[in-house]
Amino acid sequence: MKVLMIFLFISFGLININKAQYNGTLEGEYLRKPVPYRYVREADVMWSKTIWRIIDLREKINLPLYYPTTKMDNRLSLIDLLLYGIKSEELIVYTPDENDEFKTKMTWQQIEEKFGVSNDTFYVDDPETGESVQKVIKKEMETSEVKQIMIKELWFFDKQSSQFEVRIIGICPIRIYERSETSSENEGENEESDVVMKKLFWVNFPSARFLFANRYVFNPFNDSERRSFDDIFFKRRFSSYIYKESNVFDNRSIGEYKLGLDALLESKKIQDELFVFEHDLWEY
């Protein structure tokens, strides 16, 4: 009887501890921890290659990362979740420099400038005095313009465990919008095209995994089984193509030396080289 009482006491104690971990600011559920990466010693990495990929959010398999464009039913799109993390969770972001080295931090004001947020000034008639009064309205962020995501990842072979693995290093939203003649945000952009593609900021992916693990994306097949954002990236349930790989030419992108169909074939070629490298590690 004493053993039973002790067991029940410990059980209720554990339940209370779990309840103390509740945080209603996320999903209204218990906090989830992301699946930890397996520990890898630097000395055991005998081969590695840095790869940049583009995830087009307009592809069908990637739509759960793009929608909803406005918050609904505790759901957020990937870009809205990142902005929430930056503003509320103090997620650190870095400038999208040429080498994507995550060196210079960005402020919230700089992010707003990347989105083209500005103050619109106009005059309205005061109903009491009848005089024109100046009114300033701040333009809101158009997060639906983020239609692509760039990810930087590291492919490596661990000789200790004999595994060929990949780790996502960073994630960068890309804003795609039509050029405005009166807007000053387009200064320095390519004048030949009416469509502008602008990298907004870089986020260190491992630092954002806890935030991703506690937000869920829509499952079109089952409303009762939602996947988290971390599940999408950890299990690689997305479609993408290779944008560039680390190379001797200042890490130039594929688009700098291939165009159109040739660029897609080059992307496929790099992907096949990764597959062949892993395949050739083994003898049958």
N, C-alpha and C positions, 0 to 999 in steps of 0.2 A: 504493500500500500504506500509506504514511504517512497519507494522507487517511482511509482506512478505519479505521486504528487510532485516529486522533483522534476520528472519529465514534463508534466503539464506546466509547471512554473517556468521551466526553460523555454518551452514552446511559446507560451504567451509573451515571454520576454523578447524572443526573437521577432514575434509579430509586431510588438511595439517599436522595436528598433527599425523594422522595415517601414512602418508607418511614419517614423520620424524622418525618413528619407524622401517623403512625398514633396513634390514641388509643383504647385498648380500653375506656374508661369509658363510651362512648356506645353505639354499635351494633356495635363490633368491626370497624369498617371505617374507611376514610380519612375524615377530616373534610371535610364539605361546607360551602361558603360559600353563603349565600342569594343569590339573584339580586338585584343591587343595583338600587335605584330610579333612574330617569332623573333627572338633575339638572334642577331647575326653579328659575328665579330668582323671587324674591318679586314683582319688578316685572312679571313676565309673567303673573301670575295675575290675570286680569281679573274673575273671578267665582268664588265659593266658597260652600259650604253644609256645615254640620256636621250629621251624621246619627247617631242612635243606633239600633242594631238589636238584636233578640233572636234568638238561635239556639237553638231548642228541640232539645236533644240526643236527645229521644225520637222525632223524625222519622226515617224510614228512611234518608234520604241523610246524616243527621248522626250515625248510630250509630257510625261509626269514631272519632268524637271522644269518645264516651261509654264505649265498651268498650275493653279489659277492665276490669271493676271491681276486679280484683286483678291484679297484675303477672304476665305469663306470656309465655314465649318472647321476652324482651327487648322486649315491648310494654307501653306505658303509655297510660292514658287522658289526655285533655288536662289535667284537673285534677291528676292525679298527676304529670304532667310539670311543670306549673307549681310544684307544691309541691317537687318535686325540684330545680328551678332555684332556688327561693327558699332552700332549705336547703343545697344543695351548690354551686351556681354563683353565689351571692350576687346573685340577681336582686332588684332593688329593687321593692317594692310600695307602694301608696299607699292611704289610707283612701277608702272610697266616700262622699265627701261629696255634698251636694246638687247641686253644679255640675260634679262630675267634672273638677276642674282639676288633679289630681295634685300636690297641694301638701304634704300631710302624710304622712310615711313611716310604715309599720307595722312592728312587730316580730313575730317568730315567735310570741311569747306572745299577742299580740293576734289573730293568725290562728287560733290554737287556741281562743280564746274565741269567735270567730265560728262555729267548728264545734261549739261547745258541749262542748269537752273539759273534763272535770272529774275530780276524784278521788273514787272510790267507797270508802267505809269500811264494813267489816263485821267481825264477830268469828267466829273459828274456834277449835276446840278443839285445844290443843297435844297431840299424841299422847304426849309424854313426861311432861308434868306434869298433863294433864287440865284445865288452866285455859283460860279464854277469852282469846285473844290478838287484839289489834286488827290488822287487815291493810288496807292501802290499795292499791288498784289504779287506775291512771290509764286513763280512758276513751279509746279510740282514735278517730281521725277517721273519720267515715262519708263518704268522698269520693263514694260512689254517690248521695248526696243532692244533689249538684250536677247539676241536670238542665237548666239553661239557661245560656247565655253571652250577656252583653251586650258589644257592640263599639261603639266610638266611631270614626267615620271622617270623613274630609274629602273631599268631592267638589269638584273645581275644574276650570276651563277654562284651559289654557295657550295664550295667544295666539301664542307664539313657534313652537310645534310644531303648533298648531291641534288639540290633543287634549283630550278630556274624560276625566279620570282620577279615580281614587279611591285614597286611602291610608288604611289602618287606623291609628288613633292609639293606641288602648288596648283592652284586653280585661279583662272583669270576670266572674268566675264567680258564679252565683246559686244559693244553696242553697235547696231546697224540702223542707220536712219538716213533720211533724205536731206540733202544739203539745203540750208536756208540762206538766201542772199543777204538778209539783214542781220544774221547772227554772226557774232564775232568769235564763236567757239570753233569755227571751221578754219581759222587762220592756220596756215602751215599744212593743210590737207591737200590731197591731190585734186587739182582743179578740173581734171579731165572727166571725172565721173560725178553724177548727181547723188550717188549712194556712198556714204561714208562708213567705214568700219574702224572703230576706235576701241583699243584695249583700255579697260577702266582701271583695274588694280589687280594686284596679286595677293592671294591669301595663302599662308602656309597651311597645307592640307592637314597635317597631323594635329595642329592646334585647333582646327575646326571640327575634328571628328566627334567630340562630345556633343557639340551643338547639332551636328548632322544625325547622330544616333538617337536624339530625342525629338525628332520631327519626322513625320511620316508622309509618304507620297501616295497618291491614289493608285489602287490596284484595279484595273478595268475588269478583272475576272472574279474578284471576290472582295466585297466591302469589309468583310470581317478579318481579312488578312492583309494588313498594310505593311509595306516595306519602308524602312527608314531611308533617309538620304545616304547614310553610311553604308547600308546594305547595297544600294545601287552601285556605289563606287567600289566597295570592298569585293563584291561578287562580280563586278564589271558587267552589269546588266545595262549597257548602253552601246550605242553605235557611234563610231568615230573613224577618222582617217588621220594618217600621220602628216603633220604639217612640216616638221623638220627633225633632224637628228644631229647630235653633236658631231662636228666635223672640223677640219683644219681651216676652212674658209670662214673664220669668224662666226661659226655656227649659222651659216646662211640658211634661209628657208628654201623649200623646194620650189616655191614660186619665183625665186630669183634666177633659176637656171632652167626651169621647165614651165610650160604653159599648157592650159587646157587639159586635153586627154593625156598628154605626156606627163603632166604633173600627177594625175591620178594613178597612172601606171608606175611612176616612181615611188609614190606612197605605198602602193601594193608591193613593189619590189623590196622596200625596206622591211615591211611586215613579213614577207616571205623569208628574208634573210634571218630574222629573229627565229622563225620557226625552224629553218634548216640548221641554224647553230645549235638549238636545243636538241634536235633530232640526231645530229652528228656526235653528240656527247656520249651516245650509247652504241653498243655493238649488239647485234642480234644474231 
